[in-house]
Amino acid sequence: MSDYAGTYDVVVVGGGGTGLMAAWSAARNGASAVVLEKGEHIGGTTGMSVGTLTATDTRLQRSAGIKDNADWHFEDMAKFAGPLANRDNLQLRRLLVDNARETIDILESLGVVFMGPLPEPPHRFPRMHAIIPHSRGFVRQLEKACRKEGASIRTQAQVQKLLADNGRVTGVALQGGETVTARRAVILASGDFSSAGVDYKSKYMSGPLLDISGINPLSTGDGQRMGEEIGGQVINGDLAWGPEIRFRAPPNPSIISKLPPWPLLARLILKGMKIVPDKLMRPFLLGFVTTFLAPSHQLFQKGAMLVNLDGVRFCDELNRPQDHIGKQSDKSAWIVFGSEVAEQFRAYPNFISTAPGVGYADLTDYEKTRPDVVCKAATMVELAQKMGVGADVLKSSVQEFNASRTPEDGRAAIEAGPFYALGPVLSWIVFSEGGLKVDERLRVIGGDGEPVPGLYAAGSAGQGGVLLEGHGHHLSWAFTSGRLAGAHAASDS
């Protein structure tokens, strides 16, 4: 524990998965540690995530008879990166694949329950590990682990700047004037900058990314900004997962999101998934799929159109429609189609949403599990009334859409009822990829190419140029880099 409330060996900025893992690791390695979270609650983007980690040679892989290794994982990550592969940080990719298995082992030892491994090509083997029942389990188990090791956690503690003495980071200043001293190091674990103001985002991003925000409104790039102020630099700041079209959150939490993240309950659910017939388990799993995931662009390829909240069609649905939603009123839109498309989306392989390895949700599933985002009507006039738009405006948009189709694109016309509108949908940045440049010990690198004494960064704040394409790599990096940063910071002097 600390000598007094204002001094610790390690100060962690950010109370998401990265920060909690970093504080646990620092405390586990003999350091007093505190987590400073600016929000009302801990959890960060981790607590809002689907909850998958990707790793090799894990207990679950071995139990499934899969012989896999970090070298193959390293090679396969380049396939996800595609044309961006030359921008990847190979040293940090290596750090991730070599240490992700131990991260999962530790999370399991702390009470996290995973299902899997789940496939996701171009991975040559199933490598995704999905938490049961939901991602708040990470937060609960890591909070308990931090408390057990003596780490302190503070919420509504807004860090505004780093403090330094003779070039060494010595602590942080909080909003209101309070300072917290770090004897050994500060770890920046404050997430990405997807919800930062345009003044900051425009340093790196351009175009439609400036019109939209991030899924987590607290992801305002505090760590990147403070790191830059002390000499650090952001790598790959122009890259992001997004824009991505997603439905608004449901007005009432889904059944699965209401479940308490208890390990015993998670193990019972996992057992049930293995023995309960699929038709009984499917409604439970689809409550997860339709709550968290995005509508498939297959809808547009088959013949759905986008209109704004006034009923006006505003883009070519086949040419990155997600880039245009941010400029519409309330940054929202409706997906509109007729029975010609509706009947195609009542059975696989046409689906509205999917969670890799978990399930697919078709139109019938949405009508049952997300009636709040489904409008259905026998006529276009009735549909317009349910959407709250002018009937003449919507009819005109349908006529424009039908006329824009070509024989080559193969899209169905919107002609026969019943007619549907899904939404409203918004365009989001899921993650911004720009993080501070760090070395393999997660030390922030200054403008002179040397580590800034006493300063570490992990997770999105310390992504350092490593590309995390594919499901499960962001969380794997969050927990792995946080764990390693905490251990290194605990031994800093």
C-alpha positions as CSV (number, residue, x, y, z in Angstrom):
1,M,0.0,0.0,0.0
2,S,1.1,3.6,-0.3
3,D,2.6,5.7,2.4
4,Y,-0.2,8.2,2.0
5,A,-3.0,8.8,-0.5
6,G,-0.9,10.9,-2.8
7,T,2.2,8.6,-3.4
8,Y,2.4,5.2,-5.0
9,D,5.2,3.2,-6.7
10,V,3.1,3.0,-10.0
11,V,0.3,5.3,-11.1
12,V,-2.0,3.9,-13.8
13,V,-4.0,6.3,-15.9
14,G,-7.2,4.6,-17.1
15,G,-9.5,2.0,-15.5
16,G,-10.3,-0.2,-18.5
17,G,-9.0,-3.7,-19.0
18,T,-5.5,-2.5,-19.8
19,G,-5.2,-0.3,-16.7
20,L,-6.7,-2.9,-14.4
21,M,-4.3,-5.6,-15.7
22,A,-1.4,-3.2,-15.4
23,A,-2.2,-2.3,-11.8
24,W,-2.7,-6.0,-10.8
25,S,0.6,-6.9,-12.5
26,A,2.5,-4.0,-10.8
27,A,1.0,-5.0,-7.4
28,R,1.7,-8.7,-8.0
29,N,5.3,-7.7,-8.6
30,G,5.6,-5.9,-5.2
31,A,4.8,-2.3,-6.1
32,S,2.1,-0.2,-4.6
33,A,-0.3,0.9,-7.4
34,V,-3.3,3.1,-8.0
35,V,-5.7,3.2,-11.0
36,L,-7.0,6.6,-11.8
37,E,-10.2,6.4,-13.9
38,K,-11.9,9.6,-15.1
39,G,-15.4,8.0,-15.5
40,E,-17.9,7.1,-12.9
41,H,-17.2,3.5,-13.4
42,I,-14.2,1.3,-14.3
43,G,-14.3,-0.9,-17.4
44,G,-13.6,1.3,-20.3
45,T,-14.0,0.0,-23.8
46,T,-13.2,-3.5,-22.5
47,G,-16.5,-3.6,-20.7
48,M,-18.3,-2.6,-23.9
49,S,-16.5,-5.2,-26.1
50,V,-17.7,-8.5,-27.6
51,G,-15.0,-10.1,-25.3
52,T,-12.8,-12.2,-27.5
53,L,-9.0,-12.8,-27.1
54,T,-6.9,-14.5,-29.8
55,A,-3.9,-16.6,-28.7
56,T,-2.1,-19.9,-29.5
57,D,-1.1,-23.0,-27.5
58,T,-3.8,-22.3,-24.9
59,R,-5.4,-24.8,-22.6
60,L,-8.6,-24.8,-24.8
61,Q,-6.6,-25.3,-28.0
62,R,-4.7,-28.2,-26.5
63,S,-8.0,-29.7,-25.1
64,A,-9.4,-29.5,-28.6
65,G,-6.4,-31.4,-30.0
66,I,-5.1,-28.3,-31.8
67,K,-1.3,-28.1,-32.1
68,D,-0.6,-24.4,-32.7
69,N,2.3,-22.0,-32.0
70,A,3.2,-18.4,-31.8
71,D,5.3,-18.5,-35.0
72,W,2.2,-19.4,-37.1
73,H,0.1,-16.8,-35.3
74,F,2.8,-14.2,-36.2
75,E,2.6,-15.2,-39.8
76,D,-1.2,-15.2,-40.0
77,M,-1.5,-11.7,-38.5
78,A,0.2,-10.4,-41.6
79,K,-2.6,-11.9,-43.7
80,F,-5.1,-9.8,-41.7
81,A,-3.1,-6.6,-42.2
82,G,-3.1,-7.0,-46.0
83,P,-1.7,-4.0,-47.8
84,L,-1.0,-2.2,-44.5
85,A,1.4,-5.0,-43.4
86,N,4.4,-2.8,-44.2
87,R,3.2,-0.3,-41.5
88,D,3.1,-3.0,-38.8
89,N,5.5,-3.0,-35.8
90,L,6.9,-6.5,-36.0
91,Q,8.6,-6.3,-32.6
92,L,5.4,-5.6,-30.9
93,R,3.5,-8.2,-33.0
94,R,6.1,-10.7,-31.8
95,L,5.6,-9.5,-28.2
96,L,1.9,-10.1,-28.5
97,V,1.9,-13.6,-30.0
98,D,4.7,-14.8,-27.6
99,N,2.8,-13.6,-24.5
100,A,-0.9,-13.9,-25.3
101,R,-1.2,-17.5,-24.0
102,E,0.1,-16.6,-20.6
103,T,-2.4,-13.7,-20.5
104,I,-5.3,-16.1,-21.1
105,D,-3.8,-18.5,-18.5
106,I,-3.8,-15.7,-15.9
107,L,-7.3,-14.5,-16.7
108,E,-8.6,-18.1,-16.3
109,S,-6.7,-18.3,-13.0
110,L,-8.5,-15.1,-11.9
111,G,-11.9,-16.6,-12.6
112,V,-12.6,-15.6,-16.2
113,V,-14.4,-18.4,-18.2
114,F,-13.8,-18.7,-21.9
115,M,-15.5,-20.7,-24.6
116,G,-13.6,-21.8,-27.8
117,P,-11.3,-21.8,-29.5
118,L,-13.3,-20.3,-32.3
119,P,-12.3,-20.1,-36.0
120,E,-11.7,-16.9,-38.0
121,P,-9.9,-17.3,-41.3
122,P,-7.3,-16.5,-42.4
123,H,-6.1,-17.9,-39.0
124,R,-5.0,-21.4,-40.0
125,F,-6.4,-22.8,-36.7
126,P,-9.2,-21.7,-34.3
127,R,-7.6,-19.2,-31.9
128,M,-10.4,-16.9,-30.6
129,H,-11.4,-17.3,-27.0
130,A,-14.7,-15.7,-26.0
131,I,-15.6,-14.8,-22.5
132,I,-18.8,-16.2,-20.9
133,P,-21.3,-14.6,-20.2
134,H,-20.1,-11.1,-21.3
135,S,-17.1,-8.7,-21.2
136,R,-18.0,-7.2,-17.8
137,G,-16.6,-10.5,-16.4
138,F,-13.1,-9.2,-17.2
139,V,-13.8,-6.0,-15.2
140,R,-15.2,-7.8,-12.2
141,Q,-12.5,-10.4,-11.9
142,L,-9.6,-7.9,-12.5
143,E,-11.1,-5.5,-9.9
144,K,-11.2,-8.3,-7.4
145,A,-7.7,-9.3,-8.2
146,C,-6.4,-5.7,-7.9
147,R,-8.1,-5.3,-4.5
148,K,-6.6,-8.6,-3.3
149,E,-3.1,-7.5,-4.3
150,G,-3.6,-4.2,-2.5
151,A,-3.9,-2.0,-5.6
152,S,-6.1,1.1,-5.2
153,I,-8.8,2.1,-7.7
154,R,-10.2,5.6,-7.9
155,T,-13.0,6.8,-10.2
156,Q,-13.9,10.3,-11.3
157,A,-10.2,11.1,-11.1
158,Q,-9.5,13.1,-14.3
159,V,-5.7,13.2,-15.0
160,Q,-4.8,16.4,-16.9
161,K,-1.1,16.3,-17.2
162,L,2.1,14.4,-16.5
163,L,4.5,15.8,-13.9
164,A,8.3,15.6,-14.5
165,D,11.5,16.4,-12.8
166,N,14.8,16.6,-14.7
167,G,13.3,14.7,-17.6
168,R,11.8,11.9,-15.5
169,V,8.0,11.5,-15.1
170,T,7.3,11.6,-11.4
171,G,3.5,11.6,-11.3
172,V,0.3,13.2,-12.5
173,A,-1.9,16.3,-11.9
174,L,-5.6,15.8,-11.6
175,Q,-8.4,18.1,-12.5
176,G,-8.9,20.4,-9.4
177,G,-5.2,20.7,-8.6
178,E,-4.5,17.4,-6.8
179,T,-1.3,15.6,-7.6
180,V,-0.4,11.9,-7.3
181,T,3.2,11.0,-7.1
182,A,4.8,7.9,-8.8
183,R,8.0,6.7,-7.2
184,R,8.8,4.4,-10.1
185,A,6.6,5.0,-13.1
186,V,3.3,6.2,-14.6
187,I,1.5,3.9,-17.1
188,L,-0.8,5.5,-19.6
189,A,-3.7,3.0,-20.2
190,S,-6.4,5.5,-21.2
191,G,-7.6,4.0,-24.4
192,D,-7.8,5.4,-28.0
193,F,-8.8,8.8,-29.3
194,S,-11.9,7.9,-31.3
195,S,-14.1,10.3,-29.3
196,A,-11.6,13.1,-29.1
197,G,-12.5,16.6,-30.4
198,V,-12.0,17.4,-34.0
199,D,-9.1,19.7,-33.0
200,Y,-7.1,16.7,-31.9
201,K,-8.4,14.0,-34.3
202,S,-7.7,16.3,-37.3
203,K,-3.9,16.1,-36.5
204,Y,-4.1,12.5,-37.8
205,M,-7.4,11.8,-39.4
206,S,-9.4,13.2,-42.2
207,G,-12.7,12.8,-44.1
208,P,-15.7,10.9,-42.6
209,L,-13.7,9.9,-39.4
210,L,-14.0,13.6,-38.3
211,D,-17.8,13.5,-38.6
212,I,-18.4,10.7,-36.1
213,S,-17.4,9.6,-32.6
214,G,-16.3,6.5,-30.9
215,I,-18.4,3.8,-29.3
216,N,-16.8,4.8,-26.0
217,P,-17.4,8.5,-25.3
218,L,-14.6,8.5,-22.8
219,S,-12.0,7.5,-25.4
220,T,-10.7,11.1,-25.9
221,G,-7.0,10.4,-26.3
222,D,-5.8,11.7,-22.9
223,G,-2.8,9.4,-22.9
224,Q,-1.7,10.2,-26.4
225,R,-2.0,13.9,-25.8
226,M,-0.1,13.8,-22.5
227,G,2.5,11.5,-24.0
228,E,3.0,13.9,-26.9
229,E,3.4,16.9,-24.5
230,I,6.3,15.2,-22.9
231,G,8.1,14.2,-26.1
232,G,6.3,11.1,-27.3
233,Q,4.9,10.5,-30.7
234,V,1.7,8.8,-32.0
235,I,2.1,6.0,-34.6
236,N,-0.6,5.1,-37.2
237,G,-2.8,7.9,-36.0
238,D,-4.7,7.9,-39.4
239,L,-5.9,4.3,-39.0
240,A,-9.2,3.3,-37.4
241,W,-11.8,0.5,-37.3
242,G,-14.5,2.6,-38.8
243,P,-16.6,4.2,-39.8
244,E,-18.8,1.2,-39.0
245,I,-22.6,1.1,-39.1
246,R,-24.3,0.0,-35.9
247,F,-27.8,0.0,-34.4
248,R,-28.6,2.2,-31.5
249,A,-28.3,0.4,-28.1
250,P,-31.5,-1.3,-27.0
251,P,-33.7,0.6,-24.6
252,N,-33.6,-2.3,-22.2
253,P,-30.6,-4.5,-21.6
254,S,-30.6,-8.0,-23.2
255,I,-31.0,-11.1,-21.1
256,I,-27.4,-12.0,-21.5
257,S,-26.1,-8.5,-20.6
258,K,-28.2,-8.7,-17.3
259,L,-26.5,-11.8,-16.2
260,P,-24.1,-11.3,-13.3
261,P,-20.5,-12.1,-14.3
262,W,-20.0,-14.8,-11.7
263,P,-17.5,-17.6,-12.6
264,L,-19.9,-20.3,-11.4
265,L,-22.7,-19.0,-13.5
266,A,-20.3,-18.7,-16.5
267,R,-19.3,-22.4,-16.1
268,L,-22.9,-23.4,-15.9
269,I,-23.7,-21.5,-19.1
270,L,-20.7,-23.0,-20.8
271,K,-21.9,-26.5,-19.8
272,G,-25.4,-25.7,-21.1
273,M,-24.0,-24.6,-24.4
274,K,-22.5,-28.1,-24.8
275,I,-25.6,-30.1,-23.8
276,V,-28.7,-28.0,-24.4
277,P,-30.2,-28.5,-27.9
278,D,-29.3,-25.7,-30.4
279,K,-32.9,-24.6,-30.9
280,L,-33.2,-23.9,-27.1
281,M,-29.8,-22.2,-26.8
282,R,-30.2,-20.1,-30.0
283,P,-32.6,-17.4,-28.5
284,F,-30.1,-16.9,-25.6
285,L,-27.1,-16.5,-27.9
286,L,-29.0,-14.2,-30.3
287,G,-29.7,-11.8,-27.5
288,F,-26.0,-11.3,-27.6
289,V,-25.6,-11.1,-31.4
290,T,-28.4,-8.5,-31.9
291,T,-27.3,-6.3,-29.0
292,F,-23.7,-5.7,-29.9
293,L,-23.1,-6.1,-33.6
294,A,-23.5,-4.3,-36.9
295,P,-25.9,-4.8,-39.8
296,S,-24.3,-6.7,-42.7
297,H,-23.6,-4.8,-45.9
298,Q,-25.2,-7.8,-47.7
299,L,-28.5,-5.9,-47.1
300,F,-27.3,-3.2,-49.5
301,Q,-25.9,-5.6,-52.0
302,K,-29.3,-7.4,-52.2
303,G,-31.4,-4.2,-52.5
304,A,-31.8,-2.2,-49.3
305,M,-31.4,1.6,-49.3
306,L,-30.4,4.2,-46.8
307,V,-32.4,7.3,-46.0
308,N,-31.8,9.9,-43.3
309,L,-34.2,10.9,-40.6
310,D,-36.1,13.0,-43.0
311,G,-36.6,10.1,-45.3
312,V,-34.2,11.4,-48.0
313,R,-31.8,9.0,-49.7
314,F,-28.3,10.5,-49.4
315,C,-25.7,8.1,-50.8
316,D,-24.8,5.2,-53.1
317,E,-25.3,2.2,-50.7
318,L,-22.7,0.2,-52.6
319,N,-20.0,2.8,-52.1
320,R,-19.0,2.9,-48.5
321,P,-22.3,4.2,-47.1
322,Q,-20.9,4.3,-43.6
323,D,-18.8,7.3,-44.7
324,H,-21.9,9.5,-45.3
325,I,-24.1,8.8,-42.2
326,G,-22.1,11.2,-40.0
327,K,-23.1,14.2,-42.1
328,Q,-26.9,13.5,-41.7
329,S,-29.1,15.0,-39.1
330,D,-28.5,13.4,-35.7
331,K,-25.8,11.4,-37.5
332,S,-28.4,8.7,-38.0
333,A,-30.1,6.8,-40.8
334,W,-32.7,4.1,-41.7
335,I,-32.2,0.9,-43.7
336,V,-35.3,0.5,-45.9
337,F,-36.3,-2.5,-48.1
338,G,-39.3,-4.5,-49.3
339,S,-40.3,-8.1,-49.2
340,E,-38.0,-8.8,-52.1
341,V,-35.0,-8.4,-49.7
342,A,-36.8,-9.4,-46.5
343,E,-37.5,-12.9,-47.6
344,Q,-33.8,-13.4,-48.5
345,F,-32.8,-12.5,-45.0
346,R,-34.8,-15.0,-43.1
347,A,-32.3,-17.8,-43.5
348,Y,-28.6,-18.4,-43.7
349,P,-26.4,-17.6,-45.7
350,N,-28.1,-14.2,-45.7
351,F,-27.9,-12.7,-42.2
352,I,-28.2,-9.3,-40.7
353,S,-25.6,-9.6,-38.0
354,T,-23.0,-12.2,-36.8
355,A,-20.7,-12.7,-33.9
356,P,-17.7,-14.9,-35.0
357,G,-18.2,-18.4,-33.6
358,V,-21.3,-17.4,-31.7
359,G,-24.2,-17.2,-34.1
360,Y,-26.0,-15.5,-37.0
361,A,-29.1,-13.3,-36.7
362,D,-31.6,-13.1,-39.5
363,L,-34.6,-10.8,-39.9
364,T,-36.9,-13.1,-37.9
365,D,-34.4,-13.0,-35.1
366,Y,-34.4,-9.2,-35.1
367,E,-38.2,-9.1,-35.1
368,K,-38.1,-11.3,-31.9
369,T,-35.1,-9.9,-30.1
370,R,-34.8,-6.3,-31.3
371,P,-38.4,-5.1,-32.1
372,D,-37.2,-1.6,-31.1
373,V,-35.2,-1.4,-34.4
374,V,-37.7,-3.0,-36.7
375,C,-40.5,-1.1,-38.4
376,K,-42.8,-3.2,-40.6
377,A,-45.8,-2.0,-42.6
378,A,-48.1,-3.2,-45.4
379,T,-47.7,0.1,-47.3
380,M,-45.1,2.7,-47.8
381,V,-47.4,5.4,-46.3
382,E,-47.8,3.3,-43.1
383,L,-44.0,2.7,-43.0
384,A,-43.3,6.4,-43.3
385,Q,-45.6,7.0,-40.4
386,K,-43.8,4.5,-38.2
387,M,-40.5,6.0,-39.1
388,G,-41.7,9.5,-38.5
389,V,-40.9,10.8,-42.0
390,G,-43.0,12.3,-44.8
391,A,-44.7,9.7,-47.0
392,D,-44.1,11.7,-50.2
393,V,-40.4,12.1,-49.3
394,L,-40.0,8.4,-48.6
395,K,-41.8,7.4,-51.8
396,S,-39.6,9.8,-53.8
397,S,-36.5,8.2,-52.3
398,V,-37.7,4.7,-53.2
399,Q,-38.3,5.8,-56.8
400,E,-34.8,7.3,-56.9
401,F,-33.3,4.1,-55.5
402,N,-35.2,1.9,-58.0
403,A,-34.1,4.0,-60.9
404,S,-30.5,3.9,-59.8
405,R,-30.2,0.2,-60.0
406,T,-28.3,-1.4,-62.9
407,P,-28.5,-4.9,-64.4
408,E,-24.9,-5.5,-63.3
409,D,-25.4,-4.7,-59.6
410,G,-28.3,-7.3,-59.3
411,R,-30.1,-5.4,-56.6
412,A,-33.8,-6.0,-56.1
413,A,-36.3,-3.1,-56.5
414,I,-38.3,-1.9,-53.5
415,E,-41.8,-2.6,-54.8
416,A,-43.7,-5.2,-52.9
417,G,-44.9,-5.1,-49.3
418,P,-44.6,-5.7,-46.5
419,F,-42.0,-3.0,-46.3
420,Y,-39.3,-2.7,-43.6
421,A,-37.1,-0.1,-42.0
422,L,-34.3,-1.1,-39.6
423,G,-32.8,1.5,-37.3
424,P,-32.0,4.2,-36.6
425,V,-28.4,3.2,-37.3
426,L,-25.4,5.3,-36.6
427,S,-21.8,5.3,-37.9
428,W,-19.1,4.8,-35.3
429,I,-15.4,4.5,-34.9
430,V,-14.9,1.2,-33.0
431,F,-11.2,1.9,-32.4
432,S,-8.7,4.4,-33.5
433,E,-5.4,2.7,-34.0
434,G,-3.0,5.5,-33.2
435,G,-0.9,4.9,-30.0
436,L,2.3,6.2,-28.5
437,K,5.5,4.8,-29.8
438,V,6.8,2.3,-27.2
439,D,9.6,-0.3,-27.0
440,E,9.3,-3.9,-26.1
441,R,9.2,-3.1,-22.4
442,L,6.3,-0.7,-23.2
443,R,8.4,2.4,-22.3
444,V,7.3,5.5,-24.2
445,I,9.9,6.6,-26.7
446,G,10.8,10.3,-26.8
447,G,11.8,12.5,-29.8
448,D,15.4,11.6,-29.2
449,G,14.7,7.9,-29.8
450,E,15.3,7.1,-26.1
451,P,12.7,5.9,-23.5
452,V,11.2,8.7,-21.5
453,P,12.3,7.8,-17.9
454,G,9.4,6.8,-15.7
455,L,6.7,6.6,-18.5
456,Y,5.0,3.5,-19.9
457,A,2.0,3.1,-22.2
458,A,-0.2,0.1,-22.9
459,G,-3.3,-0.9,-24.7
460,S,-4.6,1.6,-27.3
461,A,-2.6,4.4,-25.7
462,G,0.5,2.4,-26.2
463,Q,-0.3,0.5,-29.4
464,G,3.0,1.7,-30.9
465,G,2.2,0.8,-34.5
466,V,1.3,-2.8,-34.1
467,L,-1.7,-3.7,-36.4
468,L,-4.5,-5.5,-34.6
469,E,-6.7,-6.6,-37.4
470,G,-9.0,-9.5,-36.9
471,H,-11.2,-10.2,-33.9
472,G,-9.6,-10.8,-30.5
473,H,-6.3,-9.0,-31.1
474,H,-7.3,-5.7,-29.5
475,L,-8.2,-7.3,-26.2
476,S,-5.2,-9.6,-26.4
477,W,-3.0,-6.6,-26.8
478,A,-4.9,-4.7,-24.1
479,F,-4.4,-7.3,-21.4
480,T,-1.0,-8.5,-22.5
481,S,0.6,-5.1,-22.9
482,G,-1.0,-4.0,-19.6
483,R,0.4,-7.0,-17.8
484,L,3.9,-6.5,-19.2
485,A,3.9,-2.8,-18.6
486,G,2.9,-3.3,-15.0
487,A,5.6,-5.8,-14.4
488,H,8.3,-3.6,-16.0
489,A,7.1,-0.5,-14.2
490,A,7.2,-2.2,-10.9
491,S,10.9,-2.8,-11.3
492,D,11.7,0.6,-12.7
493,S,14.1,2.7,-10.6
